[in-house]
Amino acid sequence: MSARRGLLVAFIVLDNPQSSVLDMQSVSFASGKPTFTKYLDTFPFPFYTLVQDIGRLPSVISDLLRQWMEIAAA
């Protein structure tokens, strides 16, 4: 885990509520039938947060740092 090395890799998604990443899906076909998968279900980053209100960004970043410090101290 990167916290053991003193690193935190986090992805902050600044999202537009009118065309949200939460609504994004991909489709694949198995046996001719469509299978829909939400984009965030296969998001490649284990630590991410989604911010739709830019005014909340400072508190989101401070929460992120607080949580990282708790993990690093454990």
N, CA, C and O atoms as a GROMACS GRO file, in nm:
protein
  296
    1MET      N    1   0.085  -0.119   0.000
    1MET     CA    2   0.000   0.000   0.000
    1MET      C    3   0.088   0.124   0.000
    1MET      O    4   0.190   0.128   0.069
    2SER      N    5   0.052   0.223  -0.076
    2SER     CA    6   0.134   0.342  -0.088
    2SER      C    7   0.141   0.423   0.041
    2SER      O    8   0.235   0.501   0.058
    3ALA      N    9   0.045   0.406   0.132
    3ALA     CA   10   0.050   0.479   0.260
    3ALA      C   11   0.170   0.435   0.342
    3ALA      O   12   0.223   0.514   0.421
    4ARG      N   13   0.213   0.312   0.326
    4ARG     CA   14   0.330   0.263   0.399
    4ARG      C   15   0.457   0.333   0.353
    4ARG      O   16   0.554   0.344   0.429
    5ARG      N   17   0.457   0.380   0.230
    5ARG     CA   18   0.573   0.451   0.177
    5ARG      C   19   0.558   0.602   0.192
    5ARG      O   20   0.642   0.678   0.143
    6GLY      N   21   0.453   0.646   0.259
    6GLY     CA   22   0.431   0.788   0.278
    6GLY      C   23   0.370   0.856   0.158
    6GLY      O   24   0.380   0.978   0.143
    7LEU      N   25   0.306   0.778   0.071
    7LEU     CA   26   0.245   0.834  -0.049
    7LEU      C   27   0.095   0.814  -0.047
    7LEU      O   28   0.044   0.715   0.007
    8LEU      N   29   0.026   0.908  -0.105
    8LEU     CA   30  -0.118   0.895  -0.125
    8LEU      C   31  -0.148   0.929  -0.269
    8LEU      O   32  -0.118   1.039  -0.316
    9VAL      N   33  -0.206   0.835  -0.339
    9VAL     CA   34  -0.248   0.859  -0.476
    9VAL      C   35  -0.400   0.858  -0.474
    9VAL      O   36  -0.463   0.754  -0.450
   10ALA      N   37  -0.458   0.972  -0.499
   10ALA     CA   38  -0.604   0.984  -0.498
   10ALA      C   39  -0.646   1.060  -0.623
   10ALA      O   40  -0.577   1.152  -0.668
   11PHE      N   41  -0.758   1.022  -0.677
   11PHE     CA   42  -0.811   1.084  -0.797
   11PHE      C   43  -0.933   1.166  -0.756
   11PHE      O   44  -1.027   1.112  -0.698
   12ILE      N   45  -0.932   1.294  -0.785
   12ILE     CA   46  -1.046   1.380  -0.754
   12ILE      C   47  -1.117   1.410  -0.886
   12ILE      O   48  -1.061   1.473  -0.976
   13VAL      N   49  -1.241   1.365  -0.895
   13VAL     CA   50  -1.322   1.385  -1.014
   13VAL      C   51  -1.407   1.509  -0.992
   13VAL      O   52  -1.494   1.510  -0.905
   14LEU      N   53  -1.384   1.613  -1.071
   14LEU     CA   54  -1.470   1.731  -1.069
   14LEU      C   55  -1.579   1.706  -1.171
   14LEU      O   56  -1.554   1.708  -1.292
   15ASP      N   57  -1.698   1.682  -1.123
   15ASP     CA   58  -1.807   1.631  -1.205
   15ASP      C   59  -1.911   1.738  -1.232
   15ASP      O   60  -1.937   1.825  -1.149
   16ASN      N   61  -1.971   1.729  -1.350
   16ASN     CA   62  -2.081   1.817  -1.389
   16ASN      C   63  -2.212   1.743  -1.363
   16ASN      O   64  -2.238   1.641  -1.427
   17PRO      N   65  -2.295   1.791  -1.271
   17PRO     CA   66  -2.419   1.719  -1.240
   17PRO      C   67  -2.514   1.704  -1.360
   17PRO      O   68  -2.593   1.610  -1.364
   18GLN      N   69  -2.506   1.795  -1.457
   18GLN     CA   70  -2.595   1.785  -1.573
   18GLN      C   71  -2.555   1.671  -1.668
   18GLN      O   72  -2.641   1.616  -1.736
   19SER      N   73  -2.429   1.636  -1.673
   19SER     CA   74  -2.384   1.521  -1.752
   19SER      C   75  -2.279   1.447  -1.670
   19SER      O   76  -2.160   1.448  -1.701
   20SER      N   77  -2.326   1.384  -1.566
   20SER     CA   78  -2.241   1.326  -1.462
   20SER      C   79  -2.171   1.198  -1.505
   20SER      O   80  -2.224   1.120  -1.584
   21VAL      N   81  -2.051   1.180  -1.452
   21VAL     CA   82  -1.979   1.055  -1.471
   21VAL      C   83  -2.056   0.940  -1.405
   21VAL      O   84  -2.037   0.824  -1.442
   22LEU      N   85  -2.141   0.971  -1.309
   22LEU     CA   86  -2.224   0.868  -1.245
   22LEU      C   87  -2.323   0.806  -1.343
   22LEU      O   88  -2.368   0.693  -1.323
   23ASP      N   89  -2.357   0.879  -1.449
   23ASP     CA   90  -2.452   0.830  -1.548
   23ASP      C   91  -2.385   0.756  -1.664
   23ASP      O   92  -2.454   0.696  -1.746
   24MET      N   93  -2.252   0.761  -1.671
   24MET     CA   94  -2.181   0.699  -1.783
   24MET      C   95  -2.182   0.548  -1.770
   24MET      O   96  -2.164   0.492  -1.662
   25GLN      N   97  -2.205   0.482  -1.884
   25GLN     CA   98  -2.206   0.336  -1.889
   25GLN      C   99  -2.135   0.289  -2.014
   25GLN      O  100  -2.124   0.362  -2.113
   26SER      N  101  -2.089   0.168  -2.009
   26SER     CA  102  -2.038   0.102  -2.129
   26SER      C  103  -2.125  -0.020  -2.153
   26SER      O  104  -2.190  -0.072  -2.062
   27VAL      N  105  -2.125  -0.064  -2.277
   27VAL     CA  106  -2.206  -0.181  -2.311
   27VAL      C  107  -2.116  -0.284  -2.376
   27VAL      O  108  -2.028  -0.251  -2.456
   28SER      N  109  -2.138  -0.408  -2.340
   28SER     CA  110  -2.071  -0.520  -2.406
   28SER      C  111  -2.177  -0.625  -2.436
   28SER      O  112  -2.285  -0.626  -2.377
   29PHE      N  113  -2.144  -0.711  -2.530
   29PHE     CA  114  -2.242  -0.811  -2.571
   29PHE      C  115  -2.188  -0.951  -2.540
   29PHE      O  116  -2.079  -0.987  -2.582
   30ALA      N  117  -2.267  -1.027  -2.467
   30ALA     CA  118  -2.236  -1.166  -2.438
   30ALA      C  119  -2.351  -1.251  -2.488
   30ALA      O  120  -2.466  -1.232  -2.446
   31SER      N  121  -2.322  -1.342  -2.576
   31SER     CA  122  -2.426  -1.428  -2.637
   31SER      C  123  -2.533  -1.344  -2.704
   31SER      O  124  -2.651  -1.380  -2.703
   32GLY      N  125  -2.493  -1.232  -2.762
   32GLY     CA  126  -2.587  -1.146  -2.834
   32GLY      C  127  -2.673  -1.058  -2.746
   32GLY      O  128  -2.757  -0.984  -2.797
   33LYS      N  129  -2.653  -1.063  -2.616
   33LYS     CA  130  -2.733  -0.981  -2.524
   33LYS      C  131  -2.646  -0.870  -2.466
   33LYS      O  132  -2.530  -0.893  -2.430
   34PRO      N  133  -2.702  -0.751  -2.456
   34PRO     CA  134  -2.622  -0.639  -2.403
   34PRO      C  135  -2.606  -0.648  -2.251
   34PRO      O  136  -2.698  -0.685  -2.179
   35THR      N  137  -2.488  -0.613  -2.207
   35THR     CA  138  -2.458  -0.602  -2.065
   35THR      C  139  -2.406  -0.462  -2.040
   35THR      O  140  -2.307  -0.420  -2.100
   36PHE      N  141  -2.472  -0.390  -1.952
   36PHE     CA  142  -2.434  -0.252  -1.922
   36PHE      C  143  -2.352  -0.249  -1.793
   36PHE      O  144  -2.385  -0.314  -1.695
   37THR      N  145  -2.244  -0.171  -1.797
   37THR     CA  146  -2.157  -0.156  -1.681
   37THR      C  147  -2.136  -0.008  -1.654
   37THR      O  148  -2.101   0.068  -1.744
   38LYS      N  149  -2.158   0.032  -1.530
   38LYS     CA  150  -2.134   0.172  -1.494
   38LYS      C  151  -1.985   0.200  -1.498
   38LYS      O  152  -1.904   0.116  -1.459
   39TYR      N  153  -1.950   0.318  -1.546
   39TYR     CA  154  -1.810   0.355  -1.563
   39TYR      C  155  -1.731   0.344  -1.432
   39TYR      O  156  -1.620   0.291  -1.432
   40LEU      N  157  -1.787   0.393  -1.324
   40LEU     CA  158  -1.714   0.393  -1.197
   40LEU      C  159  -1.697   0.253  -1.138
   40LEU      O  160  -1.614   0.233  -1.050
   41ASP      N  161  -1.776   0.156  -1.185
   41ASP     CA  162  -1.759   0.018  -1.138
   41ASP      C  163  -1.626  -0.040  -1.184
   41ASP      O  164  -1.574  -0.134  -1.123
   42THR      N  165  -1.571   0.013  -1.292
   42THR     CA  166  -1.443  -0.035  -1.344
   42THR      C  167  -1.337   0.075  -1.343
   42THR      O  168  -1.240   0.068  -1.417
   43PHE      N  169  -1.356   0.176  -1.259
   43PHE     CA  170  -1.262   0.287  -1.251
   43PHE      C  171  -1.127   0.235  -1.202
   43PHE      O  172  -1.122   0.162  -1.103
   44PRO      N  173  -1.018   0.271  -1.269
   44PRO     CA  174  -0.889   0.209  -1.239
   44PRO      C  175  -0.818   0.258  -1.113
   44PRO      O  176  -0.712   0.206  -1.079
   45PHE      N  177  -0.873   0.356  -1.044
   45PHE     CA  178  -0.809   0.408  -0.923
   45PHE      C  179  -0.884   0.359  -0.800
   45PHE      O  180  -1.005   0.377  -0.791
   46PRO      N  181  -0.815   0.297  -0.703
   46PRO     CA  182  -0.884   0.247  -0.585
   46PRO      C  183  -0.931   0.358  -0.491
   46PRO      O  184  -1.029   0.341  -0.418
   47PHE      N  185  -0.863   0.472  -0.493
   47PHE     CA  186  -0.901   0.583  -0.407
   47PHE      C  187  -0.940   0.701  -0.494
   47PHE      O  188  -0.856   0.760  -0.563
   48TYR      N  189  -1.067   0.735  -0.490
   48TYR     CA  190  -1.114   0.850  -0.566
   48TYR      C  191  -1.231   0.912  -0.492
   48TYR      O  192  -1.295   0.849  -0.408
   49THR      N  193  -1.256   1.037  -0.525
   49THR     CA  194  -1.373   1.105  -0.473
   49THR      C  195  -1.434   1.186  -0.585
   49THR      O  196  -1.364   1.232  -0.676
   50LEU      N  197  -1.562   1.203  -0.579
   50LEU     CA  198  -1.636   1.274  -0.682
   50LEU      C  199  -1.692   1.402  -0.622
   50LEU      O  200  -1.761   1.399  -0.520
   51VAL      N  201  -1.662   1.515  -0.685
   51VAL     CA  202  -1.707   1.645  -0.636
   51VAL      C  203  -1.793   1.709  -0.743
   51VAL      O  204  -1.746   1.736  -0.854
   52GLN      N  205  -1.919   1.734  -0.710
   52GLN     CA  206  -2.009   1.801  -0.804
   52GLN      C  207  -2.027   1.948  -0.771
   52GLN      O  208  -2.069   2.027  -0.856
   53ASP      N  209  -1.996   1.987  -0.649
   53ASP     CA  210  -2.005   2.127  -0.606
   53ASP      C  211  -1.864   2.175  -0.576
   53ASP      O  212  -1.805   2.136  -0.475
   54ILE      N  213  -1.809   2.259  -0.662
   54ILE     CA  214  -1.671   2.305  -0.649
   54ILE      C  215  -1.647   2.375  -0.516
   54ILE      O  216  -1.534   2.380  -0.469
   55GLY      N  217  -1.750   2.430  -0.456
   55GLY     CA  218  -1.738   2.495  -0.327
   55GLY      C  219  -1.702   2.398  -0.215
   55GLY      O  220  -1.652   2.440  -0.110
   56ARG      N  221  -1.726   2.270  -0.237
   56ARG     CA  222  -1.693   2.168  -0.137
   56ARG      C  223  -1.551   2.115  -0.151
   56ARG      O  224  -1.506   2.037  -0.067
   57LEU      N  225  -1.480   2.157  -0.256
   57LEU     CA  226  -1.347   2.102  -0.281
   57LEU      C  227  -1.251   2.119  -0.163
   57LEU      O  228  -1.182   2.022  -0.130
   58PRO      N  229  -1.243   2.235  -0.098
   58PRO     CA  230  -1.152   2.246   0.018
   58PRO      C  231  -1.183   2.145   0.129
   58PRO      O  232  -1.091   2.087   0.186
   59SER      N  233  -1.310   2.126   0.160
   59SER     CA  234  -1.343   2.030   0.267
   59SER      C  235  -1.318   1.887   0.223
   59SER      O  236  -1.280   1.803   0.304
   60VAL      N  237  -1.338   1.858   0.095
   60VAL     CA  238  -1.310   1.724   0.044
   60VAL      C  239  -1.161   1.694   0.054
   60VAL      O  240  -1.122   1.584   0.094
   61ILE      N  241  -1.078   1.791   0.017
   61ILE     CA  242  -0.933   1.770   0.024
   61ILE      C  243  -0.888   1.755   0.169
   61ILE      O  244  -0.803   1.671   0.199
   62SER      N  245  -0.944   1.834   0.260
   62SER     CA  246  -0.905   1.820   0.401
   62SER      C  247  -0.950   1.685   0.457
   62SER      O  248  -0.876   1.625   0.535
   63ASP      N  249  -1.068   1.637   0.419
   63ASP     CA  250  -1.113   1.504   0.462
   63ASP      C  251  -1.021   1.395   0.406
   63ASP      O  252  -0.988   1.299   0.476
   64LEU      N  253  -0.981   1.411   0.282
   64LEU     CA  254  -0.890   1.316   0.219
   64LEU      C  255  -0.758   1.308   0.295
   64LEU      O  256  -0.707   1.199   0.322
   65LEU      N  257  -0.704   1.422   0.329
   65LEU     CA  258  -0.577   1.425   0.404
   65LEU      C  259  -0.593   1.366   0.544
   65LEU      O  260  -0.505   1.295   0.592
   66ARG      N  261  -0.705   1.397   0.610
   66ARG     CA  262  -0.730   1.342   0.743
   66ARG      C  263  -0.738   1.190   0.738
   66ARG      O  264  -0.679   1.122   0.823
   67GLN      N  265  -0.809   1.136   0.640
   67GLN     CA  266  -0.822   0.991   0.627
   67GLN      C  267  -0.687   0.927   0.596
   67GLN      O  268  -0.657   0.819   0.647
   68TRP      N  269  -0.607   0.992   0.512
   68TRP     CA  270  -0.476   0.938   0.480
   68TRP      C  271  -0.388   0.933   0.605
   68TRP      O  272  -0.316   0.836   0.627
   69MET      N  273  -0.394   1.038   0.687
   69MET     CA  274  -0.315   1.040   0.810
   69MET      C  275  -0.357   0.928   0.904
   69MET      O  276  -0.273   0.868   0.972
   70GLU      N  277  -0.487   0.899   0.910
   70GLU     CA  278  -0.535   0.789   0.994
   70GLU      C  279  -0.482   0.655   0.943
   70GLU      O  280  -0.442   0.570   1.022
   71ILE      N  281  -0.481   0.638   0.811
   71ILE     CA  282  -0.430   0.513   0.752
   71ILE      C  283  -0.280   0.501   0.776
   71ILE      O  284  -0.230   0.395   0.813
   72ALA      N  285  -0.209   0.610   0.754
   72ALA     CA  286  -0.063   0.609   0.769
   72ALA      C  287  -0.021   0.586   0.914
   72ALA      O  288   0.084   0.527   0.939
   73ALA      N  289  -0.101   0.632   1.009
   73ALA     CA  290  -0.067   0.617   1.151
   73ALA      C  291  -0.100   0.477   1.204
   73ALA      O  292  -0.048   0.437   1.308
   74ALA      N  293  -0.184   0.404   1.133
   74ALA     CA  294  -0.226   0.271   1.180
   74ALA      C  295  -0.119   0.166   1.161
   74ALA      O  296  -0.139   0.050   1.195
   0.00000   0.00000   0.00000
